Amino acid sequence: MIVVHHLNESRSQRILWLLEELGLSYEIKHYQRDAQTRLAPPELKAIHPLGKSPVITDNGRTIFESGAIIDYIIRWHGGGRLVPDASNSAYDQYQMWLHYGEGSAMLPLMLLMYVMRLGEAGAPLHPRIESEIANHLGYIDASLEGKPFLVGDELTGADIQMSVIPEVAKAFGKLDAYPNMAAWIERLHARPAWQTALEKGGPYMLGR
Protein backbone atom coordinates (compact mmCIF):
# COMPACT_ATOMS: atom_id res chain seq x y z
CA MET A 1 0.00 0.00 0.00
CA ILE A 2 1.33 3.44 -0.94
CA VAL A 3 1.36 5.83 2.00
CA VAL A 4 1.54 9.56 1.26
CA HIS A 5 2.98 11.60 4.09
CA HIS A 6 1.01 14.70 3.27
CA LEU A 7 1.85 18.15 4.61
CA ASN A 8 -0.97 20.67 4.37
CA GLU A 9 -0.56 23.43 1.75
CA SER A 10 2.38 21.69 0.11
CA ARG A 11 3.62 20.08 -3.08
CA SER A 12 2.40 16.71 -1.83
CA GLN A 13 -1.03 17.73 -3.14
CA ARG A 14 0.32 16.82 -6.58
CA ILE A 15 1.03 13.27 -5.43
CA LEU A 16 -2.54 12.78 -4.22
CA TRP A 17 -3.74 14.06 -7.60
CA LEU A 18 -1.48 11.63 -9.46
CA LEU A 19 -2.79 8.70 -7.43
CA GLU A 20 -6.37 9.74 -8.13
CA GLU A 21 -5.67 10.04 -11.87
CA LEU A 22 -4.33 6.48 -11.81
CA GLY A 23 -7.19 5.20 -9.65
CA LEU A 24 -4.80 3.63 -7.15
CA SER A 25 -5.48 2.69 -3.55
CA TYR A 26 -3.41 4.65 -1.04
CA GLU A 27 -3.33 5.92 2.51
CA ILE A 28 -2.79 9.51 3.62
CA LYS A 29 -0.96 10.42 6.81
CA HIS A 30 -1.61 14.09 7.52
CA TYR A 31 0.90 16.54 8.95
CA GLN A 32 0.27 20.20 9.80
CA ARG A 33 2.65 23.12 9.36
CA ASP A 34 3.67 25.12 12.41
CA ALA A 35 1.26 28.07 12.57
CA GLN A 36 4.08 30.56 13.23
CA THR A 37 7.03 29.30 11.16
CA ARG A 38 5.01 27.55 8.42
CA LEU A 39 7.59 24.74 8.60
CA ALA A 40 6.83 21.02 8.62
CA PRO A 41 6.51 19.35 12.02
CA PRO A 42 9.45 17.31 13.37
CA GLU A 43 7.41 14.12 13.04
CA LEU A 44 8.22 14.05 9.32
CA LYS A 45 11.89 13.45 10.16
CA ALA A 46 10.89 10.03 11.43
CA ILE A 47 9.91 9.20 7.84
CA HIS A 48 12.88 10.83 6.10
CA PRO A 49 15.84 12.67 7.68
CA LEU A 50 15.16 15.88 5.74
CA GLY A 51 11.72 16.17 7.31
CA LYS A 52 10.20 17.40 4.05
CA SER A 53 7.04 16.64 2.11
CA PRO A 54 6.15 15.04 -0.23
CA VAL A 55 7.49 11.68 0.79
CA ILE A 56 5.89 8.29 0.23
CA THR A 57 6.47 4.82 1.60
CA ASP A 58 5.67 1.76 -0.48
CA ASN A 59 6.74 -1.88 -0.13
CA GLY A 60 9.51 -1.01 2.32
CA ARG A 61 10.81 1.85 0.18
CA THR A 62 10.88 5.51 1.14
CA ILE A 63 10.86 7.92 -1.80
CA PHE A 64 11.15 11.69 -1.54
CA GLU A 65 11.38 14.57 -4.06
CA SER A 66 8.31 15.28 -6.18
CA GLY A 67 9.72 14.32 -9.57
CA ALA A 68 11.19 11.09 -8.24
CA ILE A 69 7.89 10.18 -6.57
CA ILE A 70 5.91 10.83 -9.76
CA ASP A 71 8.38 8.78 -11.79
CA TYR A 72 8.32 5.95 -9.23
CA ILE A 73 4.53 5.73 -9.03
CA ILE A 74 4.07 5.81 -12.78
CA ARG A 75 6.81 3.19 -13.41
CA TRP A 76 5.70 0.76 -10.71
CA HIS A 77 1.96 1.34 -10.58
CA GLY A 78 0.93 3.26 -13.71
CA GLY A 79 0.61 0.38 -16.15
CA GLY A 80 1.86 2.56 -18.99
CA ARG A 81 -0.49 5.45 -18.20
CA LEU A 82 0.46 9.14 -17.94
CA VAL A 83 3.81 8.67 -19.68
CA PRO A 84 4.79 8.50 -23.37
CA ASP A 85 6.36 5.34 -24.70
CA ALA A 86 10.11 5.40 -24.06
CA SER A 87 10.80 4.69 -27.74
CA ASN A 88 8.97 7.90 -28.74
CA SER A 89 10.68 11.30 -28.89
CA ALA A 90 7.82 12.64 -26.76
CA TYR A 91 9.35 10.70 -23.88
CA ASP A 92 12.40 12.96 -23.99
CA GLN A 93 10.14 16.02 -23.78
CA TYR A 94 8.31 14.38 -20.89
CA GLN A 95 11.55 13.84 -18.99
CA MET A 96 12.64 17.41 -19.63
CA TRP A 97 9.43 18.87 -18.16
CA LEU A 98 9.49 16.40 -15.27
CA HIS A 99 12.89 17.70 -14.14
CA TYR A 100 12.53 21.32 -15.23
CA GLY A 101 9.78 22.22 -12.77
CA GLU A 102 11.80 21.89 -9.58
CA GLY A 103 15.24 22.02 -11.19
CA SER A 104 14.91 25.45 -12.82
CA ALA A 105 11.45 27.02 -13.06
CA MET A 106 10.65 26.99 -9.36
CA LEU A 107 13.93 28.54 -8.21
CA PRO A 108 13.24 32.23 -9.00
CA LEU A 109 9.74 31.94 -7.53
CA MET A 110 11.21 30.53 -4.33
CA LEU A 111 13.83 33.27 -4.28
CA LEU A 112 11.09 35.88 -4.57
CA MET A 113 9.22 34.26 -1.71
CA TYR A 114 12.25 34.53 0.57
CA VAL A 115 13.52 37.91 -0.59
CA MET A 116 10.10 39.50 -0.02
CA ARG A 117 10.55 38.74 3.67
CA LEU A 118 13.65 40.96 3.74
CA GLY A 119 11.68 44.10 2.96
CA GLU A 120 13.86 46.98 1.73
CA ALA A 121 17.01 44.96 2.30
CA GLY A 122 15.99 42.63 -0.52
CA ALA A 123 15.18 45.40 -3.02
CA PRO A 124 18.48 45.15 -4.98
CA LEU A 125 17.73 41.51 -5.79
CA HIS A 126 14.25 42.05 -7.19
CA PRO A 127 15.14 43.10 -10.77
CA ARG A 128 17.23 39.98 -11.39
CA ILE A 129 14.65 37.69 -9.78
CA GLU A 130 11.78 39.26 -11.72
CA SER A 131 13.75 38.90 -14.95
CA GLU A 132 14.29 35.20 -14.30
CA ILE A 133 10.64 34.67 -13.42
CA ALA A 134 9.54 36.35 -16.66
CA ASN A 135 12.04 34.24 -18.60
CA HIS A 136 10.71 30.95 -17.25
CA LEU A 137 7.01 31.84 -17.27
CA GLY A 138 7.35 33.15 -20.82
CA TYR A 139 8.98 29.92 -21.93
CA ILE A 140 6.26 27.74 -20.39
CA ASP A 141 3.51 29.94 -21.82
CA ALA A 142 4.98 29.80 -25.33
CA SER A 143 5.37 26.02 -25.05
CA LEU A 144 1.65 25.69 -24.35
CA GLU A 145 0.58 27.70 -27.41
CA GLY A 146 -2.13 25.71 -29.21
CA LYS A 147 -1.68 22.68 -26.90
CA PRO A 148 -3.92 21.32 -24.13
CA PHE A 149 -1.00 19.72 -22.27
CA LEU A 150 2.77 19.99 -22.15
CA VAL A 151 3.42 16.75 -24.05
CA GLY A 152 0.96 15.96 -26.80
CA ASP A 153 -2.80 15.80 -26.42
CA GLU A 154 -2.98 13.79 -23.20
CA LEU A 155 -2.23 14.52 -19.57
CA THR A 156 1.10 13.14 -18.36
CA GLY A 157 3.03 13.13 -15.12
CA ALA A 158 4.88 16.16 -16.47
CA ASP A 159 1.70 18.26 -16.26
CA ILE A 160 1.18 17.13 -12.69
CA GLN A 161 4.77 17.97 -11.74
CA MET A 162 4.75 21.35 -13.49
CA SER A 163 1.35 22.45 -12.17
CA VAL A 164 2.87 24.09 -9.10
CA ILE A 165 4.55 26.75 -11.27
CA PRO A 166 1.36 28.51 -12.44
CA GLU A 167 -0.16 28.00 -8.99
CA VAL A 168 2.69 29.91 -7.33
CA ALA A 169 2.77 32.46 -10.15
CA LYS A 170 -0.93 33.13 -9.63
CA ALA A 171 -0.42 33.46 -5.88
CA PHE A 172 2.11 36.22 -6.66
CA GLY A 173 -0.30 37.93 -9.08
CA LYS A 174 1.82 37.13 -12.13
CA LEU A 175 -0.31 34.72 -14.12
CA ASP A 176 -2.51 37.21 -16.00
CA ALA A 177 0.37 38.01 -18.36
CA TYR A 178 0.57 34.37 -19.47
CA PRO A 179 -2.83 33.34 -20.90
CA ASN A 180 -1.80 29.92 -22.20
CA MET A 181 -0.51 28.90 -18.80
CA ALA A 182 -3.54 30.38 -17.06
CA ALA A 183 -5.89 28.36 -19.29
CA TRP A 184 -3.79 25.23 -18.77
CA ILE A 185 -3.96 25.33 -14.97
CA GLU A 186 -7.72 25.92 -15.14
CA ARG A 187 -8.06 22.78 -17.28
CA LEU A 188 -5.99 20.83 -14.78
CA HIS A 189 -7.96 22.07 -11.78
CA ALA A 190 -11.23 21.14 -13.52
CA ARG A 191 -10.26 17.46 -13.73
CA PRO A 192 -12.32 15.18 -11.43
CA ALA A 193 -9.14 13.56 -10.05
CA TRP A 194 -7.80 16.96 -8.99
CA GLN A 195 -11.07 17.77 -7.27
CA THR A 196 -11.13 14.45 -5.42
CA ALA A 197 -7.50 14.87 -4.34
CA LEU A 198 -8.32 18.35 -3.07
CA GLU A 199 -11.16 16.99 -0.93
CA LYS A 200 -8.88 14.33 0.55
CA GLY A 201 -5.82 16.53 0.98
CA GLY A 202 -7.50 19.48 2.66
CA PRO A 203 -7.25 23.23 2.03
CA TYR A 204 -4.79 24.18 -0.69
CA MET A 205 -4.88 27.88 -1.46
CA LEU A 206 -2.03 28.23 -3.97
CA GLY A 207 -3.33 29.86 -7.09
CA ARG A 208 -6.96 29.64 -6.04
C-alpha positions in Angstrom: 0.0 0.0 0.0 1.3 3.4 -0.9 1.4 5.8 2.0 1.5 9.6 1.3 3.0 11.6 4.1 1.0 14.7 3.3 1.9 18.1 4.6 -1.0 20.7 4.4 -0.6 23.4 1.8 2.4 21.7 0.1 3.6 20.1 -3.1 2.4 16.7 -1.8 -1.0 17.7 -3.1 0.3 16.8 -6.6 1.0 13.3 -5.4 -2.5 12.8 -4.2 -3.7 14.1 -7.6 -1.5 11.6 -9.5 -2.8 8.7 -7.4 -6.4 9.7 -8.1 -5.7 10.0 -11.9 -4.3 6.5 -11.8 -7.2 5.2 -9.6 -4.8 3.6 -7.1 -5.5 2.7 -3.5 -3.4 4.6 -1.0 -3.3 5.9 2.5 -2.8 9.5 3.6 -1.0 10.4 6.8 -1.6 14.1 7.5 0.9 16.5 9.0 0.3 20.2 9.8 2.6 23.1 9.4 3.7 25.1 12.4 1.3 28.1 12.6 4.1 30.6 13.2 7.0 29.3 11.2 5.0 27.6 8.4 7.6 24.7 8.6 6.8 21.0 8.6 6.5 19.3 12.0 9.5 17.3 13.4 7.4 14.1 13.0 8.2 14.0 9.3 11.9 13.4 10.2 10.9 10.0 11.4 9.9 9.2 7.8 12.9 10.8 6.1 15.8 12.7 7.7 15.2 15.9 5.7 11.7 16.2 7.3 10.2 17.4 4.1 7.0 16.6 2.1 6.2 15.0 -0.2 7.5 11.7 0.8 5.9 8.3 0.2 6.5 4.8 1.6 5.7 1.8 -0.5 6.7 -1.9 -0.1 9.5 -1.0 2.3 10.8 1.9 0.2 10.9 5.5 1.1 10.9 7.9 -1.8 11.1 11.7 -1.5 11.4 14.6 -4.1 8.3 15.3 -6.2 9.7 14.3 -9.6 11.2 11.1 -8.2 7.9 10.2 -6.6 5.9 10.8 -9.8 8.4 8.8 -11.8 8.3 6.0 -9.2 4.5 5.7 -9.0 4.1 5.8 -12.8 6.8 3.2 -13.4 5.7 0.8 -10.7 2.0 1.3 -10.6 0.9 3.3 -13.7 0.6 0.4 -16.2 1.9 2.6 -19.0 -0.5 5.4 -18.2 0.5 9.1 -17.9 3.8 8.7 -19.7 4.8 8.5 -23.4 6.4 5.3 -24.7 10.1 5.4 -24.1 10.8 4.7 -27.7 9.0 7.9 -28.7 10.7 11.3 -28.9 7.8 12.6 -26.8 9.4 10.7 -23.9 12.4 13.0 -24.0 10.1 16.0 -23.8 8.3 14.4 -20.9 11.5 13.8 -19.0 12.6 17.4 -19.6 9.4 18.9 -18.2 9.5 16.4 -15.3 12.9 17.7 -14.1 12.5 21.3 -15.2 9.8 22.2 -12.8 11.8 21.9 -9.6 15.2 22.0 -11.2 14.9 25.5 -12.8 11.4 27.0 -13.1 10.7 27.0 -9.4 13.9 28.5 -8.2 13.2 32.2 -9.0 9.7 31.9 -7.5 11.2 30.5 -4.3 13.8 33.3 -4.3 11.1 35.9 -4.6 9.2 34.3 -1.7 12.2 34.5 0.6 13.5 37.9 -0.6 10.1 39.5 0.0 10.6 38.7 3.7 13.7 41.0 3.7 11.7 44.1 3.0 13.9 47.0 1.7 17.0 45.0 2.3 16.0 42.6 -0.5 15.2 45.4 -3.0 18.5 45.2 -5.0 17.7 41.5 -5.8 14.2 42.1 -7.2 15.1 43.1 -10.8 17.2 40.0 -11.4 14.7 37.7 -9.8 11.8 39.3 -11.7 13.7 38.9 -14.9 14.3 35.2 -14.3 10.6 34.7 -13.4 9.5 36.3 -16.7 12.0 34.2 -18.6 10.7 31.0 -17.3 7.0 31.8 -17.3 7.3 33.2 -20.8 9.0 29.9 -21.9 6.3 27.7 -20.4 3.5 29.9 -21.8 5.0 29.8 -25.3 5.4 26.0 -25.0 1.6 25.7 -24.4 0.6 27.7 -27.4 -2.1 25.7 -29.2 -1.7 22.7 -26.9 -3.9 21.3 -24.1 -1.0 19.7 -22.3 2.8 20.0 -22.1 3.4 16.8 -24.0 1.0 16.0 -26.8 -2.8 15.8 -26.4 -3.0 13.8 -23.2 -2.2 14.5 -19.6 1.1 13.1 -18.4 3.0 13.1 -15.1 4.9 16.2 -16.5 1.7 18.3 -16.3 1.2 17.1 -12.7 4.8 18.0 -11.7 4.7 21.4 -13.5 1.3 22.5 -12.2 2.9 24.1 -9.1 4.5 26.8 -11.3 1.4 28.5 -12.4 -0.2 28.0 -9.0 2.7 29.9 -7.3 2.8 32.5 -10.2 -0.9 33.1 -9.6 -0.4 33.5 -5.9 2.1 36.2 -6.7 -0.3 37.9 -9.1 1.8 37.1 -12.1 -0.3 34.7 -14.1 -2.5 37.2 -16.0 0.4 38.0 -18.4 0.6 34.4 -19.5 -2.8 33.3 -20.9 -1.8 29.9 -22.2 -0.5 28.9 -18.8 -3.5 30.4 -17.1 -5.9 28.4 -19.3 -3.8 25.2 -18.8 -4.0 25.3 -15.0 -7.7 25.9 -15.1 -8.1 22.8 -17.3 -6.0 20.8 -14.8 -8.0 22.1 -11.8 -11.2 21.1 -13.5 -10.3 17.5 -13.7 -12.3 15.2 -11.4 -9.1 13.6 -10.1 -7.8 17.0 -9.0 -11.1 17.8 -7.3 -11.1 14.5 -5.4 -7.5 14.9 -4.3 -8.3 18.4 -3.1 -11.2 17.0 -0.9 -8.9 14.3 0.5 -5.8 16.5 1.0 -7.5 19.5 2.7 -7.2 23.2 2.0 -4.8 24.2 -0.7 -4.9 27.9 -1.5 -2.0 28.2 -4.0 -3.3 29.9 -7.1 -7.0 29.6 -6.0 
